[in-house]
Amino acid sequence: MKIYDEKHIKNVAFVGSHNSGKTTLAETMLFEAGLINRRGTVEDKNTISDFQDIEQIRQTSVFATPLHTEWRNYKINIIDTPGLDDFIGEIASTMRVVDTIAVVVNAQHGVEIGTEIIWEYVDKFIKPTLFVINQIDHPNAKYDEAYNSIVNLAGKNTVKIQYPTIIDGAQAIIDVLKMKAYKFGPDGGKPEKLAIPDEHKSMADELHNELVERAAENDEALMELYFDKGTLSEEEMRQGIKKGMMNHELFPVFCVSALKDMGTGRLMGFIDNVAPAAGELKPEQSVEGNDVVCKPEEPAALFVFKTFFEPSVGKINFFKVKSGEVKVGDRLENSRTGELESLNQLFIMDGKKRESVEKLSAGDIGATIKLKDTETNDTLHTAGKKITIKPIKFPDGRIKKVIQPLEKKDEEKLGEALKRMFSQDPTCEAKYSPESKQLILSCQGELHLSIIEWTLKNVYGIDVELSKPKVNYRETIQRPANANYKHKKQSGGAGQFGEVHLKIEPFQEGMPEPEGFNIRGKEEVDLKWGGKLVFYNCITGGVIDARYLPSVLKGILEVMEEGPLTGSYARDIRVMVYDGKMHSVDSNDISFKIAGAHAFKEAFLNAKPRLLEPIHDLEVKVPEELMGNVMTDLQTRRAIIVGMDSDGKYQIIKAKIPLAEMYKYSTNLRSITQGRGTFKTKFASFEVVPSNIQEELVSQ
């Protein structure tokens, strides 16, 4: 295969909502370029892109799939992404490495929910972006409405390059950059190029002049040319459009019928000669603060943006060559581990098809297999030339479930399977909670969860049970209390004896030292689960030897680790040990540990114990017209609204909400807002649980 340089490589992501036609458009572009002889369809389950079993079963993209095509001396790397935000990790990693983003919009529906959510990531990455209105030939197509919805999304920087029409009863596209009409036969394919019909001349001229002005705005030299000549040539317009796209200040709009292969060749031509090449974008900065320049003569740096496990092959790492070039047999250093990795094979991937290559140059996208310890977000670089590409920030999971195998014998197998799956998809993870003694799975939504469950069953042969996680409460006290306990045990040989008298109080930072005690020592323990235990030695007269006090403290800590009320961690308590007894022969560490634990537990239950629940800061972003329904639902979940903000046509509701009320919130919000609402949470504090709920939890 021909090796392309950074000036002739175009990396494009197809993004957009579910059913917008991204996979069909990618398939048609490969067909148009002659890389495949027959176009597959999603319905027939034979597209190059959606080749995974789960994608064919659901007839929707689940994974981002790299493809490539060659067109007029350019290589176009295409990454077809899922359209559902449950798979936002696939979309985010793709946007991170491409140079142009093509947002595909269905002409029947315009900008949909998925596109709105994806647009937030487009704005975050600030990549050159164009829009493609698909299915213009559909009987229910509403081009003008679809275009207006794009303007509402992207703003005044949207500009038409094309619009659809009918010429002599046939589907046609008017191109106001080239000022030509393209008329298609009933089955699409290569169009007939025509002069723009008289009835469209006025509108085409108006849109052309607008495009000239918008192109000129992005470059001072072009603006001067425009003032001198009153217009720009097609080549000058291309320069202006490219600069506008690179500044994220111009969003060209095209129209196609991907299914009928109408307009795809023209779209590919625009990507070739206008969309920025990999080497034309500004260098990005490495973690070390240096420019990573996309040129083959620079030190090599590969950024791994995706990992996939294929049963017959093993781990496949997908990467972009950020600088330099790589050849088969190269040994590169992993900036995270410091270990050398051998690139024994290099591939260009087209779905499940792998094409071996000997070399890849700066700006290109490829894959390799059998790397020892390289994962998504890792950088491989020329040994001794430290380069770390800034990692992709993946969103935290929005729903959590307890996961466990139905068969106990599958526990180890489940752990290995989950490790592979999380290597492949960093937006989900499983962590064992020592507090609740549960394995907690977090992911992006119910659909994401069902894909995980399907994969475990059908790929790894593990049946799992998913259930509601326990909420990790905290226990504390509200008033002082005294207690004492004598531990005495005699059973043949050496006995056990220890007696402890203590007082406990609620602890707050900055409070004065306890009164009425002769304080001989003080120890502050920062509890690993949050809060403090402050332990005072107030023993006088040597009634308890100082060497036994650490054992008393140990006994108290053991009780705090499994609180007397519900078994939850206890926190924010101070303890004054002020009296007791010991025996010259029978006293030992275990005796005082037991006595301290029992005395503390008794005092705790007499100190008006209270449960504390985790409270999260919640931000919900919803369309303004749905705000009332969302707020009503939040109030039923014991949430307290603390503020509101606006973001365009969206409102952001800020609230504090108990974690216990967040279960299935993602599913409920999606239902209330028809999928248009999004949210994020962050732990804020522990607060007192209402009395009626505490009683219920204690009884449970």
C-alpha angles and dihedrals in degrees: 000000000000116000112229126205127228092268093058102043119094117188113198132179120206107213133167143110126307113289095015090124103251095141092047091049091051091049092050093049090054089049093046090053092050096245091123127032098209130035117231124209133220089236092054090046093228106110120130091233108045097049102133117105094239091050092052092046092051095032091224136099114265099165133044105249122203116218134164140207135181120225129173096337094316130106114221115198108200124193113195109206135196118263099217122086091224083080096045090132090067090049095046094049090049094050089050094064106030124089099212131031119211111198109204116209126189110236090216096057108019119208107359134193095273091052091051091054093045091050090066088063092045088056091046095053094039094211126161105275138193132178128229118197104206133197094033089157095057114116089235096046114135103188098173092050091047091050092048090051088055090051089051089052103041101024134220094332090078113108133181118240092170142008130191127243142154120258118187090342093306131110111261140172125216112213112202094187094057092025092226137123121230115205119194133203120237091269095044120223124122110013132222109247113224141172111261108271117248093247089060098039096092095049092042092051091049092051091043092054090048090051091049090053093046091049092049093050091069099060131040094213091051090047090055090048089050092052091047099045102023089230143039132236120247091256092050090049090053090054092051094046091050092051091047091051092048090052090048087238101112128052113188117206123215132180129217146157101225093184093055096035094242116155097354094113091053090048090052090049090054091049088051100049105024113023109088118264120231091259095050098066122091114272113260122229121247123226086259089060098251129126114257102214118204098226130118094230092061123091111282119263124173121189115206107216101166139027125196134180117216116188096226096039109029124217119007118193117202116204145173119224100233095181140352121013136276132216134192108276096030117140113215131183122242106228092210100049102021088227124133118243124200119223097212094163135022124197143185106217126216104176106295093344116100121199114195118227131181098217142015124198135210113300096022128120122223146142141236136188141219098031108163105222109357120125140175111299093027123129122216113199143169107289112264094014100097111211123161117184112215108261127244112257106226120199120254119250116276099200130042131201136173108245125198134155118254088225116054090213088066095062095099091040090052091052092054093045093050091049090056093045094051091048085056096042117029092184090078130053142165122220129180112234109213088194098055093024089227135124104236119205117199125189143149104272149324093288091050088050093051091051090052091049091047092049093050091051101039103031102031100025095235123136111206138189119223120200144161115288121235116251111240104231127184129223128216141152135251104202141024121273137178129215141162134197134191118205112198126166129166120179115152111295124027115000133214125239135166134142124193131187116190145161125214130200137177110269126223128174112261097018117143121260115272116274128227096033133106097228110208098166142002133201125186114203118198100211115226089227093052134275128052146273115208112197122196127195103213097160117140129186094022094273088148118031113239090236090069097053095082087057091052089051091049091053091050092049091051090055091047089053089060105028121218095239106052106345091262123135115278122219148172101039133132123208129202114197103198109158145011145126138256137190123231092226109021102041116102141147096276091052093055092042090057093043092049092048095050094044091050093048092051093047091047093055090049094049097077095260119213134194119232120205129204112257120200132203105237128197117188119189113201140156110271094244092058097047095099094055092048093049092049090053092048091054090056087056094057091253121156115216108224102174150335135225136180131235110182108294091349130087123214114214115201118201145155112234136176112249088229089067095050096077110123091357091132091058093044094049090050089053095047094048100033087245095306096109124086131182144185131197138198130187111258111171148310116269134182115279115234111261097245092052092046091054090052093048094047091050090051 
